[in-house]
Amino acid sequence: MAESPAAERAAFLRGEIERHNHAYYVLDAPSIPDAEYDRLFRELQEIEAAHPDLQTPDSPTQRVGGSPLSAFGQVVHGVPMLSLNNAFSAEELIAFDRRCRDGLGVADVGYSCEPKYDGLAVSLRYEDGVFVQGATRGDGFSGEDVTHNLRTVRNIPLRCLGKNLPPLLEVRGEVLMLRRDFERLNERQRAAGDKEFANPRNAAAGSLRQLDPKITARRPLRFFAYGVADAGAVAPAPTLHSRLMEQLAGWGFPVAAERAVAQGATGLLEYYERIGAARRALPYDIDGVVYKVDRLADQAKLGFVARAPRFAIAHKFPAEEALTTVEAIEVQVGRTGAITPVARLAPVFVGGVTVTNATLHNEDEVRRKDVRVGDTVIVRRAGDVIPEVAAVVPEKRPDTASEFIMPGHCPVCGAAIEKPEDEAIARCTGGLFCPAQRKQALLHFASRRAMDIEGLGDKLVDQLVDNAIIKTPADLYKLGILKLANLERMAEKSAANLLAAIDKSRKTTLARFIFALGIRNVGEATAKDLARHFGGLDALMAADVERLQQVPDVGPVVAASIVRFFAEPHNVEVVEQLRAAGVRWDEGAPSVSVSSLIACKIFVLTGALPTLTREEAKALIEAHGGKVVASVSKKTDYVVAGAAAGSKLTKAQELGVSILDETQFKELLA
Ligand code: IVH
């Protein structure tokens, strides 16, 4: 049966959008500008809204999340989802290789090697190439039906790419959150006054197990495939696991770029060392690597013991957790006055370094974890993040253990400590008169991701502030060699180096500068967004709350922080002093300014809009500096289409002109 033009167009758009999705999220190589992608997406949404029967479960519009569920259903796994045995040392690994060689009766075995993702295992079911069901691992035999949530994960194909797809395919892999996405999410949570997640794994788990898929859709989850439930179902049947992974990549599934094939125990150990060294540079957390006998026929020959395969093993990285005791709980004053309880610990070696302090985050966390002086605790240090007290070992609590009491006054400046009812964080009210806050603000200003002033460490900042040599970041640029060289432990050479580093930092970027100011709730990602959006500092300083909220991811809390910051004369003065001291950056054009969205743009109105008359719409456009013309051409920027829109709409579609409904038109005006 011939399809209607709308059905054909919808199918075409679905294919295009998924192709661009794949390029963006799987290949990491965007194939069209965002605005163009948005246009295709909106057009598909419009067609589906006009013809609900054309909406399919594999439509990319379904990625925004449907209605909430009251509970998850159960899914019985056709092929159980097993676990892996672990190896913690080279000896255990050599023993694994020996077992494989002996079991297969060969002298040398080829292995497929992959990172061991620190996320949550899921199974994705595809029928005729279309994603139909997704489930968590559960107890390995049955898990929870999280199809609705998995549909929102942008790099999970809703329809497989390519040809020769098996009628039934179950792809196994891990759902996780990239570290940078996790940091951004926590930045958002913080700004909204919501609870932060402890680590990317918890954030991924919490997001996947949401009953409301719209919430999941807003969480930046990713998927990585590491196998299929039944390789026999794939035709022509691959002979190697590594080939199977390539086949999965060909069908549009994300697979680790760090995959490799290695020969024998020596090859495995080399891979382990290589990935271990690269671990921090990977975009996601891993807790080891996984080796699998590469030949699938050999996997079958080796089979399983209990609930784990004999043909595969997880080689874990050294623990990033250790036990020690809490000797005291003190508080530290942060850059924005935030009071952080810190556990002073008996020194312990963890994650490759000796740790003597661990953060307890805030008073509520101390109570929640019930950490007391004298307790034995688990300290965690993952990579370069600040060590934290993960949990208490209650059995080891001595009778003498004493509870933490939040002081009423700042231990540094003596100002009152206040804690707003609805906030988790207590703060010193001393502001920049508090030397601790001043020091932290300076350290933040100089930090690598801000102004990047090498050599300005905490010892030096302590001296500069304690001796009243420096009050604000602007004073840094007035420092001379004499003042510096007179400080303790400061040789002339290092003083000269520091001055050179300060001088070098004068040339920076707007994003770094905004971040360096240390505006509350403005992290690195937000600073970048602000710089991109406003193009220049003056526009940012002049922006009101409404204007600020036009920046993606800037909500009322962040906007209010920014306005409050620039409303403080002292802050504006420091900014001016910095500029006068020669701190500079290239200012760009704002990416979108309200007026440029409409000013000088050419509009065509067609069909009946739900609430606006044509005259009203025209007046609005003209009031914003736009122009309304009668017919659609290549020069048209927008067609605003209402009910019973006719040939103008079709023409706009043919020419690829942006089409808006009344709501979108009003959003543009706003
Ligand atoms: S293969 C037959 N490969 O580790 C077992 N698992 O400790 C199939 N995991 O539940 C698992 N990365 O969720 C495999 N590259 C990888 C993995 C991986 C992470 C998880 C998986 C499994 C757990 C077992």
Boltz pocket constraint, residues with backbone or C-beta under 6 A from the ligand:
constraints:
  - pocket:
      binder: B
      contacts: [[A, 81], [A, 82], [A, 83], [A, 84], [A, 114], [A, 115], [A, 116], [A, 117], [A, 118], [A, 119], [A, 120], [A, 121], [A, 122], [A, 137], [A, 173], [A, 174], [A, 226], [A, 227], [A, 290], [A, 308], [A, 309], [A, 312], [A, 314]]
      max_distance: 6.0
